[in-house]
Amino acid sequence: MAGAQMSIPESALPRFRNKKIQIFVHADEAGIIAATRWRDQLRQVAAVVHTYTFNGLYQNDGRPVGDLNDLLRLDPSYQVSHQKELAQLLDFA
């Protein structure tokens, strides 16, 4: 989805039938609300819907990871100390 204000059109929901869906939650209020809305929509048709947050992860400049783009700048020390969480986060790939 291109933005938090967007919803999945009802006409598109059948395309997600029996799929495994991953939602990476943007770490702000609008992102959390949007992810909840999308999850609720997708649960009607998808086999599995997982939501992922970046809580507790920090970029190499000390700012919190807020989205997938920020994850690319993950502080190297977190790659070791949060190895299990990162593996689960990227399990879809």
N, CA, C and O atoms as a CHARMM CRD file, in Angstrom:
* protein
*
  372
    1    1 MET  N      0.84000  -1.17200   0.00000 PROA 1      0.00000
    2    1 MET  CA     0.00000   0.00000   0.00000 PROA 1      0.00000
    3    1 MET  C      0.88800   1.23900   0.00000 PROA 1      0.00000
    4    1 MET  O      1.93400   1.27100   0.64800 PROA 1      0.00000
    5    2 ALA  N      0.46100   2.23700  -0.72400 PROA 2      0.00000
    6    2 ALA  CA     1.27000   3.43500  -0.89500 PROA 2      0.00000
    7    2 ALA  C      1.13700   4.43600   0.24200 PROA 2      0.00000
    8    2 ALA  O      1.96500   5.33900   0.36000 PROA 2      0.00000
    9    3 GLY  N      0.12000   4.29900   1.08000 PROA 3      0.00000
   10    3 GLY  CA    -0.04200   5.23900   2.17200 PROA 3      0.00000
   11    3 GLY  C     -1.06700   4.76600   3.18000 PROA 3      0.00000
   12    3 GLY  O     -1.90400   3.91300   2.88600 PROA 3      0.00000
   13    4 ALA  N     -0.98800   5.33200   4.37300 PROA 4      0.00000
   14    4 ALA  CA    -1.83600   4.90600   5.47500 PROA 4      0.00000
   15    4 ALA  C     -3.31100   5.23400   5.25800 PROA 4      0.00000
   16    4 ALA  O     -4.17400   4.59500   5.86000 PROA 4      0.00000
   17    5 GLN  N     -3.61500   6.21200   4.41300 PROA 5      0.00000
   18    5 GLN  CA    -5.01200   6.57100   4.18300 PROA 5      0.00000
   19    5 GLN  C     -5.70200   5.59700   3.23700 PROA 5      0.00000
   20    5 GLN  O     -6.92600   5.63200   3.10300 PROA 5      0.00000
   21    6 MET  N     -4.95300   4.74600   2.59000 PROA 6      0.00000
   22    6 MET  CA    -5.51900   3.84000   1.59900 PROA 6      0.00000
   23    6 MET  C     -6.13200   2.60200   2.26200 PROA 6      0.00000
   24    6 MET  O     -5.68300   2.14000   3.31100 PROA 6      0.00000
   25    7 SER  N     -7.17200   2.08800   1.60900 PROA 7      0.00000
   26    7 SER  CA    -7.77300   0.81800   2.00200 PROA 7      0.00000
   27    7 SER  C     -7.69000  -0.12800   0.82100 PROA 7      0.00000
   28    7 SER  O     -7.56600   0.30500  -0.32500 PROA 7      0.00000
   29    8 ILE  N     -7.75600  -1.39300   1.09600 PROA 8      0.00000
   30    8 ILE  CA    -7.76000  -2.38100   0.02700 PROA 8      0.00000
   31    8 ILE  C     -9.16900  -2.40900  -0.54900 PROA 8      0.00000
   32    8 ILE  O    -10.12600  -2.64000   0.19000 PROA 8      0.00000
   33    9 PRO  N     -9.31900  -2.17900  -1.85200 PROA 9      0.00000
   34    9 PRO  CA   -10.66300  -2.21900  -2.43100 PROA 9      0.00000
   35    9 PRO  C    -11.29700  -3.59600  -2.24600 PROA 9      0.00000
   36    9 PRO  O    -10.63100  -4.62000  -2.40100 PROA 9      0.00000
   37   10 GLU  N    -12.57700  -3.61100  -1.91500 PROA 10     0.00000
   38   10 GLU  CA   -13.29900  -4.87400  -1.73100 PROA 10     0.00000
   39   10 GLU  C    -13.15000  -5.77300  -2.95500 PROA 10     0.00000
   40   10 GLU  O    -13.06900  -6.99500  -2.82600 PROA 10     0.00000
   41   11 SER  N    -13.11500  -5.17300  -4.13500 PROA 11     0.00000
   42   11 SER  CA   -13.00800  -5.95900  -5.37200 PROA 11     0.00000
   43   11 SER  C    -11.66000  -6.67100  -5.48700 PROA 11     0.00000
   44   11 SER  O    -11.53800  -7.64500  -6.22900 PROA 11     0.00000
   45   12 ALA  N    -10.65500  -6.19700  -4.76400 PROA 12     0.00000
   46   12 ALA  CA    -9.32300  -6.80800  -4.82600 PROA 12     0.00000
   47   12 ALA  C     -9.13900  -7.92600  -3.80600 PROA 12     0.00000
   48   12 ALA  O     -8.23800  -8.75100  -3.95900 PROA 12     0.00000
   49   13 LEU  N     -9.96400  -7.97000  -2.78400 PROA 13     0.00000
   50   13 LEU  CA    -9.78900  -8.95800  -1.70700 PROA 13     0.00000
   51   13 LEU  C     -9.75400 -10.40500  -2.19400 PROA 13     0.00000
   52   13 LEU  O     -8.96500 -11.18400  -1.65900 PROA 13     0.00000
   53   14 PRO  N    -10.56000 -10.81100  -3.17200 PROA 14     0.00000
   54   14 PRO  CA   -10.48400 -12.20800  -3.62400 PROA 14     0.00000
   55   14 PRO  C     -9.10000 -12.61800  -4.13900 PROA 14     0.00000
   56   14 PRO  O     -8.76600 -13.80200  -4.13200 PROA 14     0.00000
   57   15 ARG  N     -8.31200 -11.66900  -4.57400 PROA 15     0.00000
   58   15 ARG  CA    -6.95500 -11.98800  -5.05500 PROA 15     0.00000
   59   15 ARG  C     -6.03500 -12.46100  -3.92600 PROA 15     0.00000
   60   15 ARG  O     -4.99200 -13.06400  -4.17800 PROA 15     0.00000
   61   16 PHE  N     -6.42300 -12.18900  -2.70800 PROA 16     0.00000
   62   16 PHE  CA    -5.62500 -12.57900  -1.54600 PROA 16     0.00000
   63   16 PHE  C     -6.10000 -13.88900  -0.92500 PROA 16     0.00000
   64   16 PHE  O     -5.54700 -14.33300   0.08100 PROA 16     0.00000
   65   17 ARG  N     -7.11300 -14.50600  -1.51300 PROA 17     0.00000
   66   17 ARG  CA    -7.68800 -15.72500  -0.95500 PROA 17     0.00000
   67   17 ARG  C     -6.61800 -16.80100  -0.75700 PROA 17     0.00000
   68   17 ARG  O     -5.85700 -17.12000  -1.67100 PROA 17     0.00000
   69   18 ASN  N     -6.58000 -17.34300   0.44200 PROA 18     0.00000
   70   18 ASN  CA    -5.67800 -18.43600   0.82200 PROA 18     0.00000
   71   18 ASN  C     -4.19800 -18.09600   0.69100 PROA 18     0.00000
   72   18 ASN  O     -3.37000 -18.99700   0.55500 PROA 18     0.00000
   73   19 LYS  N     -3.85600 -16.82400   0.72800 PROA 19     0.00000
   74   19 LYS  CA    -2.45600 -16.39300   0.65400 PROA 19     0.00000
   75   19 LYS  C     -1.90400 -16.14400   2.05600 PROA 19     0.00000
   76   19 LYS  O     -2.65400 -15.95300   3.01400 PROA 19     0.00000
   77   20 LYS  N     -0.58300 -16.15000   2.15100 PROA 20     0.00000
   78   20 LYS  CA     0.11100 -15.76400   3.37400 PROA 20     0.00000
   79   20 LYS  C      0.52600 -14.30000   3.19400 PROA 20     0.00000
   80   20 LYS  O      1.31200 -13.97700   2.30300 PROA 20     0.00000
   81   21 ILE  N     -0.00100 -13.43200   4.03500 PROA 21     0.00000
   82   21 ILE  CA     0.19500 -11.99000   3.89500 PROA 21     0.00000
   83   21 ILE  C      1.09800 -11.48200   5.01400 PROA 21     0.00000
   84   21 ILE  O      0.94200 -11.86300   6.17400 PROA 21     0.00000
   85   22 GLN  N      2.04300 -10.61600   4.65300 PROA 22     0.00000
   86   22 GLN  CA     2.93800  -9.97500   5.61600 PROA 22     0.00000
   87   22 GLN  C      2.66400  -8.47300   5.57300 PROA 22     0.00000
   88   22 GLN  O      2.71200  -7.86300   4.50500 PROA 22     0.00000
   89   23 ILE  N      2.38100  -7.88100   6.71800 PROA 23     0.00000
   90   23 ILE  CA     2.20300  -6.43700   6.82300 PROA 23     0.00000
   91   23 ILE  C      3.30600  -5.90800   7.73500 PROA 23     0.00000
   92   23 ILE  O      3.41800  -6.31200   8.89200 PROA 23     0.00000
   93   24 PHE  N      4.11400  -5.00500   7.19800 PROA 24     0.00000
   94   24 PHE  CA     5.17400  -4.37600   7.96900 PROA 24     0.00000
   95   24 PHE  C      4.65800  -3.02200   8.42500 PROA 24     0.00000
   96   24 PHE  O      4.47500  -2.11100   7.61700 PROA 24     0.00000
   97   25 VAL  N      4.42700  -2.89800   9.72200 PROA 25     0.00000
   98   25 VAL  CA     3.73900  -1.74900  10.29800 PROA 25     0.00000
   99   25 VAL  C      4.68600  -0.56300  10.41700 PROA 25     0.00000
  100   25 VAL  O      5.73700  -0.65400  11.05200 PROA 25     0.00000
  101   26 HSD  N      4.29900   0.55700   9.79400 PROA 26     0.00000
  102   26 HSD  CA     5.06100   1.79300   9.96200 PROA 26     0.00000
  103   26 HSD  C      4.85300   2.27400  11.39400 PROA 26     0.00000
  104   26 HSD  O      3.72400   2.30400  11.88300 PROA 26     0.00000
  105   27 ALA  N      5.92900   2.64600  12.05900 PROA 27     0.00000
  106   27 ALA  CA     5.90300   2.92400  13.49900 PROA 27     0.00000
  107   27 ALA  C      5.41100   4.33400  13.82700 PROA 27     0.00000
  108   27 ALA  O      6.11400   5.10500  14.48000 PROA 27     0.00000
  109   28 ASP  N      4.21700   4.66400  13.37800 PROA 28     0.00000
  110   28 ASP  CA     3.56000   5.88600  13.82600 PROA 28     0.00000
  111   28 ASP  C      2.07100   5.58400  13.95000 PROA 28     0.00000
  112   28 ASP  O      1.61400   4.51500  13.54500 PROA 28     0.00000
  113   29 GLU  N      1.32300   6.52100  14.50700 PROA 29     0.00000
  114   29 GLU  CA    -0.09300   6.25600  14.77300 PROA 29     0.00000
  115   29 GLU  C     -0.85400   5.91500  13.49400 PROA 29     0.00000
  116   29 GLU  O     -1.63900   4.96700  13.47400 PROA 29     0.00000
  117   30 ALA  N     -0.62900   6.67700  12.43300 PROA 30     0.00000
  118   30 ALA  CA    -1.32500   6.41500  11.16500 PROA 30     0.00000
  119   30 ALA  C     -0.97400   5.03500  10.62600 PROA 30     0.00000
  120   30 ALA  O     -1.84400   4.33800  10.10500 PROA 30     0.00000
  121   31 GLY  N      0.29100   4.62900  10.74300 PROA 31     0.00000
  122   31 GLY  CA     0.72200   3.31900  10.26600 PROA 31     0.00000
  123   31 GLY  C      0.09600   2.17400  11.04300 PROA 31     0.00000
  124   31 GLY  O     -0.27000   1.15100  10.46500 PROA 31     0.00000
  125   32 ILE  N     -0.02400   2.34400  12.33600 PROA 32     0.00000
  126   32 ILE  CA    -0.62700   1.31400  13.18100 PROA 32     0.00000
  127   32 ILE  C     -2.11500   1.17500  12.86300 PROA 32     0.00000
  128   32 ILE  O     -2.63000   0.06200  12.75800 PROA 32     0.00000
  129   33 ILE  N     -2.80000   2.30100  12.71300 PROA 33     0.00000
  130   33 ILE  CA    -4.23000   2.26800  12.37400 PROA 33     0.00000
  131   33 ILE  C     -4.43100   1.61700  11.01200 PROA 33     0.00000
  132   33 ILE  O     -5.31900   0.78100  10.84500 PROA 33     0.00000
  133   34 ALA  N     -3.60600   1.99900  10.03600 PROA 34     0.00000
  134   34 ALA  CA    -3.72700   1.43500   8.68900 PROA 34     0.00000
  135   34 ALA  C     -3.46800  -0.06600   8.69500 PROA 34     0.00000
  136   34 ALA  O     -4.21400  -0.82700   8.07900 PROA 34     0.00000
  137   35 ALA  N     -2.41300  -0.49700   9.38800 PROA 35     0.00000
  138   35 ALA  CA    -2.08600  -1.92900   9.42800 PROA 35     0.00000
  139   35 ALA  C     -3.22000  -2.73200  10.05500 PROA 35     0.00000
  140   35 ALA  O     -3.51700  -3.84100   9.61100 PROA 35     0.00000
  141   36 THR  N     -3.85100  -2.17900  11.07900 PROA 36     0.00000
  142   36 THR  CA    -4.98100  -2.85400  11.71000 PROA 36     0.00000
  143   36 THR  C     -6.14900  -2.96100  10.73100 PROA 36     0.00000
  144   36 THR  O     -6.80100  -4.00200  10.64700 PROA 36     0.00000
  145   37 ARG  N     -6.40800  -1.88800   9.99600 PROA 37     0.00000
  146   37 ARG  CA    -7.49500  -1.89300   9.01700 PROA 37     0.00000
  147   37 ARG  C     -7.22500  -2.92300   7.91700 PROA 37     0.00000
  148   37 ARG  O     -8.11400  -3.69600   7.55900 PROA 37     0.00000
  149   38 TRP  N     -6.01200  -2.93700   7.38500 PROA 38     0.00000
  150   38 TRP  CA    -5.65800  -3.87700   6.32300 PROA 38     0.00000
  151   38 TRP  C     -5.72300  -5.31400   6.83000 PROA 38     0.00000
  152   38 TRP  O     -6.21600  -6.20400   6.13600 PROA 38     0.00000
  153   39 ARG  N     -5.21800  -5.53500   8.05300 PROA 39     0.00000
  154   39 ARG  CA    -5.25700  -6.87800   8.63700 PROA 39     0.00000
  155   39 ARG  C     -6.69800  -7.36900   8.74500 PROA 39     0.00000
  156   39 ARG  O     -7.00400  -8.50600   8.39000 PROA 39     0.00000
  157   40 ASP  N     -7.57900  -6.49800   9.24100 PROA 40     0.00000
  158   40 ASP  CA    -8.97600  -6.88300   9.38700 PROA 40     0.00000
  159   40 ASP  C     -9.62000  -7.18100   8.03700 PROA 40     0.00000
  160   40 ASP  O    -10.41500  -8.11300   7.91800 PROA 40     0.00000
  161   41 GLN  N     -9.27900  -6.39600   7.02700 PROA 41     0.00000
  162   41 GLN  CA    -9.80600  -6.65700   5.68900 PROA 41     0.00000
  163   41 GLN  C     -9.29600  -7.99900   5.15600 PROA 41     0.00000
  164   41 GLN  O    -10.07000  -8.79700   4.62900 PROA 41     0.00000
  165   42 LEU  N     -8.01400  -8.23600   5.29500 PROA 42     0.00000
  166   42 LEU  CA    -7.39600  -9.42500   4.71400 PROA 42     0.00000
  167   42 LEU  C     -7.78000 -10.70700   5.43700 PROA 42     0.00000
  168   42 LEU  O     -7.82100 -11.77300   4.82300 PROA 42     0.00000
  169   43 ARG  N     -8.05800 -10.62000   6.71300 PROA 43     0.00000
  170   43 ARG  CA    -8.44200 -11.82100   7.47400 PROA 43     0.00000
  171   43 ARG  C     -9.72000 -12.45300   6.93200 PROA 43     0.00000
  172   43 ARG  O     -9.98800 -13.62600   7.18900 PROA 43     0.00000
  173   44 GLN  N    -10.50100 -11.69000   6.19200 PROA 44     0.00000
  174   44 GLN  CA   -11.72500 -12.22300   5.60100 PROA 44     0.00000
  175   44 GLN  C    -11.42100 -13.28600   4.54600 PROA 44     0.00000
  176   44 GLN  O    -12.23000 -14.18700   4.32100 PROA 44     0.00000
  177   45 VAL  N    -10.24700 -13.18300   3.89200 PROA 45     0.00000
  178   45 VAL  CA    -9.96600 -14.05600   2.75500 PROA 45     0.00000
  179   45 VAL  C     -8.62200 -14.77900   2.82900 PROA 45     0.00000
  180   45 VAL  O     -8.49000 -15.87400   2.28200 PROA 45     0.00000
  181   46 ALA  N     -7.63800 -14.20200   3.48300 PROA 46     0.00000
  182   46 ALA  CA    -6.29000 -14.76700   3.47600 PROA 46     0.00000
  183   46 ALA  C     -6.18200 -15.95400   4.43300 PROA 46     0.00000
  184   46 ALA  O     -6.89700 -16.03500   5.43200 PROA 46     0.00000
  185   47 ALA  N     -5.28600 -16.85800   4.10800 PROA 47     0.00000
  186   47 ALA  CA    -5.04000 -18.01100   4.96700 PROA 47     0.00000
  187   47 ALA  C     -4.34400 -17.58000   6.25200 PROA 47     0.00000
  188   47 ALA  O     -4.67400 -18.06000   7.33600 PROA 47     0.00000
  189   48 VAL  N     -3.38200 -16.67200   6.12600 PROA 48     0.00000
  190   48 VAL  CA    -2.60200 -16.19700   7.26500 PROA 48     0.00000
  191   48 VAL  C     -2.28300 -14.72000   7.03600 PROA 48     0.00000
  192   48 VAL  O     -1.92700 -14.32000   5.92700 PROA 48     0.00000
  193   49 VAL  N     -2.41100 -13.91300   8.08900 PROA 49     0.00000
  194   49 VAL  CA    -2.01400 -12.51200   8.02500 PROA 49     0.00000
  195   49 VAL  C     -1.11000 -12.24000   9.21500 PROA 49     0.00000
  196   49 VAL  O     -1.53800 -12.35100  10.36300 PROA 49     0.00000
  197   50 HSD  N      0.13000 -11.88700   8.94400 PROA 50     0.00000
  198   50 HSD  CA     1.08700 -11.55100  10.00100 PROA 50     0.00000
  199   50 HSD  C      1.37000 -10.06300   9.94000 PROA 50     0.00000
  200   50 HSD  O      1.49200  -9.48800   8.85800 PROA 50     0.00000
  201   51 THR  N      1.47400  -9.44600  11.10000 PROA 51     0.00000
  202   51 THR  CA     1.92700  -8.06100  11.17100 PROA 51     0.00000
  203   51 THR  C      3.26100  -8.03300  11.90900 PROA 51     0.00000
  204   51 THR  O      3.46900  -8.75500  12.88300 PROA 51     0.00000
  205   52 TYR  N      4.13900  -7.19700  11.42800 PROA 52     0.00000
  206   52 TYR  CA     5.47300  -7.07200  12.00500 PROA 52     0.00000
  207   52 TYR  C      5.74000  -5.62300  12.37000 PROA 52     0.00000
  208   52 TYR  O      5.40200  -4.70800  11.61700 PROA 52     0.00000
  209   53 THR  N      6.34100  -5.42400  13.51800 PROA 53     0.00000
  210   53 THR  CA     6.77300  -4.09400  13.93600 PROA 53     0.00000
  211   53 THR  C      8.28900  -4.11200  14.09100 PROA 53     0.00000
  212   53 THR  O      8.92000  -5.16900  14.05600 PROA 53     0.00000
  213   54 PHE  N      8.84500  -2.95500  14.25800 PROA 54     0.00000
  214   54 PHE  CA    10.29700  -2.81300  14.38000 PROA 54     0.00000
  215   54 PHE  C     10.68700  -2.35300  15.77600 PROA 54     0.00000
  216   54 PHE  O     11.74500  -1.75400  15.97000 PROA 54     0.00000
  217   55 ASN  N      9.82400  -2.63700  16.74700 PROA 55     0.00000
  218   55 ASN  CA    10.05400  -2.21700  18.13300 PROA 55     0.00000
  219   55 ASN  C     11.40400  -2.71500  18.63700 PROA 55     0.00000
  220   55 ASN  O     11.76000  -3.87900  18.45400 PROA 55     0.00000
  221   56 GLY  N     12.14300  -1.82200  19.27100 PROA 56     0.00000
  222   56 GLY  CA    13.40500  -2.18700  19.88800 PROA 56     0.00000
  223   56 GLY  C     14.60000  -2.19900  18.95500 PROA 56     0.00000
  224   56 GLY  O     15.71200  -2.51200  19.38000 PROA 56     0.00000
  225   57 LEU  N     14.38800  -1.86100  17.67900 PROA 57     0.00000
  226   57 LEU  CA    15.49700  -1.81800  16.72600 PROA 57     0.00000
  227   57 LEU  C     15.86700  -0.36700  16.43600 PROA 57     0.00000
  228   57 LEU  O     14.99900   0.50300  16.35400 PROA 57     0.00000
  229   58 TYR  N     17.16100  -0.12000  16.28400 PROA 58     0.00000
  230   58 TYR  CA    17.64900   1.23400  16.05400 PROA 58     0.00000
  231   58 TYR  C     18.56800   1.27900  14.84600 PROA 58     0.00000
  232   58 TYR  O     19.31300   0.34000  14.56900 PROA 58     0.00000
  233   59 GLN  N     18.49500   2.38900  14.14100 PROA 59     0.00000
  234   59 GLN  CA    19.35600   2.61300  12.99000 PROA 59     0.00000
  235   59 GLN  C     20.77000   2.93700  13.47100 PROA 59     0.00000
  236   59 GLN  O     21.00000   3.18600  14.65400 PROA 59     0.00000
  237   60 ASN  N     21.69600   2.92800  12.54000 PROA 60     0.00000
  238   60 ASN  CA    23.09300   3.18100  12.90800 PROA 60     0.00000
  239   60 ASN  C     23.32500   4.61400  13.40200 PROA 60     0.00000
  240   60 ASN  O     24.38400   4.89600  13.96100 PROA 60     0.00000
  241   61 ASP  N     22.35900   5.53000  13.21000 PROA 61     0.00000
  242   61 ASP  CA    22.48600   6.88600  13.74400 PROA 61     0.00000
  243   61 ASP  C     21.74100   7.05800  15.07000 PROA 61     0.00000
  244   61 ASP  O     21.65000   8.17200  15.58700 PROA 61     0.00000
  245   62 GLY  N     21.20500   5.95500  15.62700 PROA 62     0.00000
  246   62 GLY  CA    20.54400   5.99500  16.92100 PROA 62     0.00000
  247   62 GLY  C     19.04000   6.21500  16.87300 PROA 62     0.00000
  248   62 GLY  O     18.36700   6.07000  17.89300 PROA 62     0.00000
  249   63 ARG  N     18.50200   6.56000  15.71500 PROA 63     0.00000
  250   63 ARG  CA    17.05300   6.74500  15.59800 PROA 63     0.00000
  251   63 ARG  C     16.36000   5.38600  15.52000 PROA 63     0.00000
  252   63 ARG  O     16.93000   4.43300  14.98800 PROA 63     0.00000
  253   64 PRO  N     15.13700   5.28600  16.04500 PROA 64     0.00000
  254   64 PRO  CA    14.41300   4.01300  15.97200 PROA 64     0.00000
  255   64 PRO  C     14.09900   3.63400  14.52300 PROA 64     0.00000
  256   64 PRO  O     13.90200   4.49800  13.66900 PROA 64     0.00000
  257   65 VAL  N     14.05700   2.34100  14.27000 PROA 65     0.00000
  258   65 VAL  CA    13.62500   1.83500  12.96200 PROA 65     0.00000
  259   65 VAL  C     12.11500   2.01200  12.90500 PROA 65     0.00000
  260   65 VAL  O     11.39200   1.53100  13.77800 PROA 65     0.00000
  261   66 GLY  N     11.63800   2.71100  11.86700 PROA 66     0.00000
  262   66 GLY  CA    10.21300   2.97300  11.74900 PROA 66     0.00000
  263   66 GLY  C      9.53900   2.23800  10.61800 PROA 66     0.00000
  264   66 GLY  O      8.31600   2.09700  10.60600 PROA 66     0.00000
  265   67 ASP  N     10.33500   1.75800   9.64900 PROA 67     0.00000
  266   67 ASP  CA     9.75300   1.06800   8.50100 PROA 67     0.00000
  267   67 ASP  C     10.83300   0.22600   7.82500 PROA 67     0.00000
  268   67 ASP  O     11.97400   0.17900   8.28400 PROA 67     0.00000
  269   68 LEU  N     10.46200  -0.43000   6.74100 PROA 68     0.00000
  270   68 LEU  CA    11.42700  -1.30500   6.05300 PROA 68     0.00000
  271   68 LEU  C     12.62900  -0.54400   5.51800 PROA 68     0.00000
  272   68 LEU  O     13.74000  -1.07300   5.52000 PROA 68     0.00000
  273   69 ASN  N     12.43100   0.68300   5.06000 PROA 69     0.00000
  274   69 ASN  CA    13.57100   1.47100   4.57900 PROA 69     0.00000
  275   69 ASN  C     14.58100   1.70600   5.69800 PROA 69     0.00000
  276   69 ASN  O     15.78800   1.58100   5.49200 PROA 69     0.00000
  277   70 ASP  N     14.07600   2.05000   6.88800 PROA 70     0.00000
  278   70 ASP  CA    14.96200   2.26200   8.03500 PROA 70     0.00000
  279   70 ASP  C     15.70600   0.98400   8.40600 PROA 70     0.00000
  280   70 ASP  O     16.84400   1.04100   8.87200 PROA 70     0.00000
  281   71 LEU  N     15.07600  -0.15400   8.20500 PROA 71     0.00000
  282   71 LEU  CA    15.70500  -1.43400   8.55700 PROA 71     0.00000
  283   71 LEU  C     17.00700  -1.63800   7.78100 PROA 71     0.00000
  284   71 LEU  O     17.91200  -2.32500   8.25300 PROA 71     0.00000
  285   72 LEU  N     17.09700  -1.04600   6.60300 PROA 72     0.00000
  286   72 LEU  CA    18.33300  -1.15200   5.81700 PROA 72     0.00000
  287   72 LEU  C     19.49800  -0.44200   6.49100 PROA 72     0.00000
  288   72 LEU  O     20.65900  -0.72500   6.19700 PROA 72     0.00000
  289   73 ARG  N     19.18800   0.47800   7.39100 PROA 73     0.00000
  290   73 ARG  CA    20.22200   1.21400   8.12100 PROA 73     0.00000
  291   73 ARG  C     20.33300   0.71300   9.56000 PROA 73     0.00000
  292   73 ARG  O     20.71300   1.46800  10.45600 PROA 73     0.00000
  293   74 LEU  N     20.00400  -0.55400   9.77900 PROA 74     0.00000
  294   74 LEU  CA    20.03800  -1.14300  11.11300 PROA 74     0.00000
  295   74 LEU  C     21.44700  -1.08800  11.68500 PROA 74     0.00000
  296   74 LEU  O     22.42700  -1.38800  11.00300 PROA 74     0.00000
  297   75 ASP  N     21.52500  -0.70000  12.94700 PROA 75     0.00000
  298   75 ASP  CA    22.80800  -0.69400  13.64100 PROA 75     0.00000
  299   75 ASP  C     23.34800  -2.12300  13.64800 PROA 75     0.00000
  300   75 ASP  O     22.63300  -3.04500  14.03800 PROA 75     0.00000
  301   76 PRO  N     24.59500  -2.32300  13.22500 PROA 76     0.00000
  302   76 PRO  CA    25.16000  -3.67500  13.13800 PROA 76     0.00000
  303   76 PRO  C     25.08200  -4.47200  14.44600 PROA 76     0.00000
  304   76 PRO  O     24.96800  -5.69700  14.41000 PROA 76     0.00000
  305   77 SER  N     25.13900  -3.79900  15.58700 PROA 77     0.00000
  306   77 SER  CA    25.08400  -4.53500  16.85900 PROA 77     0.00000
  307   77 SER  C     23.72800  -5.23400  17.03000 PROA 77     0.00000
  308   77 SER  O     23.64600  -6.25400  17.71300 PROA 77     0.00000
  309   78 TYR  N     22.68200  -4.70500  16.42600 PROA 78     0.00000
  310   78 TYR  CA    21.36100  -5.32900  16.53000 PROA 78     0.00000
  311   78 TYR  C     21.23800  -6.55900  15.64400 PROA 78     0.00000
  312   78 TYR  O     20.39300  -7.42000  15.88800 PROA 78     0.00000
  313   79 GLN  N     22.07000  -6.64600  14.62800 PROA 79     0.00000
  314   79 GLN  CA    22.03300  -7.82000  13.75900 PROA 79     0.00000
  315   79 GLN  C     22.40500  -9.07200  14.53900 PROA 79     0.00000
  316   79 GLN  O     21.92800 -10.16400  14.23000 PROA 79     0.00000
  317   80 VAL  N     23.25000  -8.92000  15.54100 PROA 80     0.00000
  318   80 VAL  CA    23.65100 -10.04900  16.37300 PROA 80     0.00000
  319   80 VAL  C     22.69600 -10.21700  17.54600 PROA 80     0.00000
  320   80 VAL  O     22.21500 -11.32100  17.80100 PROA 80     0.00000
  321   81 SER  N     22.41800  -9.13000  18.26200 PROA 81     0.00000
  322   81 SER  CA    21.61100  -9.23700  19.48200 PROA 81     0.00000
  323   81 SER  C     20.13100  -9.51300  19.20900 PROA 81     0.00000
  324   81 SER  O     19.42200  -9.98000  20.10000 PROA 81     0.00000
  325   82 HSD  N     19.65400  -9.23500  18.00100 PROA 82     0.00000
  326   82 HSD  CA    18.24800  -9.47000  17.64200 PROA 82     0.00000
  327   82 HSD  C     18.13400 -10.43500  16.46700 PROA 82     0.00000
  328   82 HSD  O     17.20100 -10.34800  15.66900 PROA 82     0.00000
  329   83 GLN  N     19.07100 -11.33600  16.37200 PROA 83     0.00000
  330   83 GLN  CA    19.13800 -12.26400  15.24200 PROA 83     0.00000
  331   83 GLN  C     17.84100 -13.06500  15.07500 PROA 83     0.00000
  332   83 GLN  O     17.36000 -13.23400  13.95400 PROA 83     0.00000
  333   84 LYS  N     17.27800 -13.55600  16.17300 PROA 84     0.00000
  334   84 LYS  CA    16.05700 -14.36300  16.10500 PROA 84     0.00000
  335   84 LYS  C     14.88400 -13.53400  15.57000 PROA 84     0.00000
  336   84 LYS  O     14.14800 -13.98800  14.69400 PROA 84     0.00000
  337   85 GLU  N     14.71200 -12.31400  16.10100 PROA 85     0.00000
  338   85 GLU  CA    13.62100 -11.44700  15.66300 PROA 85     0.00000
  339   85 GLU  C     13.77100 -11.07300  14.19300 PROA 85     0.00000
  340   85 GLU  O     12.78300 -11.04100  13.45800 PROA 85     0.00000
  341   86 LEU  N     14.98900 -10.79100  13.76200 PROA 86     0.00000
  342   86 LEU  CA    15.22400 -10.44000  12.36800 PROA 86     0.00000
  343   86 LEU  C     14.94000 -11.61600  11.44300 PROA 86     0.00000
  344   86 LEU  O     14.40300 -11.43600  10.35000 PROA 86     0.00000
  345   87 ALA  N     15.29600 -12.80600  11.87600 PROA 87     0.00000
  346   87 ALA  CA    15.02400 -13.99100  11.07100 PROA 87     0.00000
  347   87 ALA  C     13.51800 -14.17700  10.89800 PROA 87     0.00000
  348   87 ALA  O     13.05600 -14.50600   9.80600 PROA 87     0.00000
  349   88 GLN  N     12.75700 -13.97100  11.96200 PROA 88     0.00000
  350   88 GLN  CA    11.28900 -14.07500  11.87400 PROA 88     0.00000
  351   88 GLN  C     10.72100 -12.97600  10.99700 PROA 88     0.00000
  352   88 GLN  O      9.81100 -13.22000  10.20500 PROA 88     0.00000
  353   89 LEU  N     11.24500 -11.78100  11.12900 PROA 89     0.00000
  354   89 LEU  CA    10.78800 -10.63800  10.35800 PROA 89     0.00000
  355   89 LEU  C     10.95900 -10.88000   8.86600 PROA 89     0.00000
  356   89 LEU  O     10.10000 -10.50200   8.06900 PROA 89     0.00000
  357   90 LEU  N     12.05700 -11.50400   8.49200 PROA 90     0.00000
  358   90 LEU  CA    12.37000 -11.70100   7.07600 PROA 90     0.00000
  359   90 LEU  C     12.06900 -13.11200   6.60800 PROA 90     0.00000
  360   90 LEU  O     12.55200 -13.52600   5.55400 PROA 90     0.00000
  361   91 ASP  N     11.29300 -13.84700   7.36000 PROA 91     0.00000
  362   91 ASP  CA    10.96100 -15.22900   7.03500 PROA 91     0.00000
  363   91 ASP  C     10.19000 -15.36400   5.72600 PROA 91     0.00000
  364   91 ASP  O     10.20700 -16.43100   5.11200 PROA 91     0.00000
  365   92 PHE  N      9.52100 -14.31100   5.29100 PROA 92     0.00000
  366   92 PHE  CA     8.70600 -14.37000   4.08000 PROA 92     0.00000
  367   92 PHE  C      9.56400 -14.48500   2.81000 PROA 92     0.00000
  368   92 PHE  O      9.10800 -15.00300   1.79100 PROA 92     0.00000
  369   93 ALA  N     10.78300 -14.00600   2.88300 PROA 93     0.00000
  370   93 ALA  CA    11.63000 -13.93900   1.67800 PROA 93     0.00000
  371   93 ALA  C     12.11800 -15.30900   1.23900 PROA 93     0.00000
  372   93 ALA  O     12.83800 -15.41900   0.24700 PROA 93     0.00000
